[in-house]
Amino acid sequence: MHRAISLGLRAVQFLIAVTILGLSAAMIAAQVHGGVPVTIRYSTFTGGFGMLVGLVGIAALFASFIPEIVPMALDGIAGLLFLAGGIAWAVGLGNTDNCKSGDDMLTNGLLNWGSVKAGDQTNYGVYQPNDSAKSLYGRLRANCQRAQADEVLQFISFAVALGLVGLGYLQMRKGGRVRGGGYVA
């Protein structure tokens, strides 16, 4: 039963990491002007790292040659990285008023696909010729919702990693063998 719980948490960890990576990669692909913001690039890193940690944890459940401490250490590192990623998104999206204010979203570098200043006018990558205000707002709102999803998933991944470290610690404290960062029956 404990192995099933650990395997389930590992699967959740892996799937969330894949989603974080996919959301961030889509935002990178959409960038039009300038370089991709660091927060978005960092999210691709945390997503990829989370996938690796999940796979190592799953492998540790079935392979006795992986030392018990390895998945726990990786979970601890991943947890800190996910926490930092969630905080970075929260700070970066801080002025977007829950994806309601078009002006705040338009000027936010995480959502506008880059901008170029030409004289006294700013051209935003999210703006397309012949765009209506409604379609521009819809595109910005979709970007904002993807960014908020990335933020929330970073915090959820932090919680999952923290839970796996906690399960591993409790089992080690009881003197049992830990594999995959969780209980093993």
Secondary structure, 3 states (H helix, E strand, C coil): CHHHHHHHHHHHHHHHHHHHHHHHHHHHHHCCCCCCCHHHHHHHHHHHHHHHHHHHHHHHHHCCCCCCHHHHHHHHHHHHHHHHHHHHHHHHCCCCHHHCCHHHHHHCCCCCCCEEEECCEEEECCCCCCCCHHHHHHHHHHHHHHHHHHHHHHHHHHHHHHHHHHHHHHHHHCCCCCECCECCC
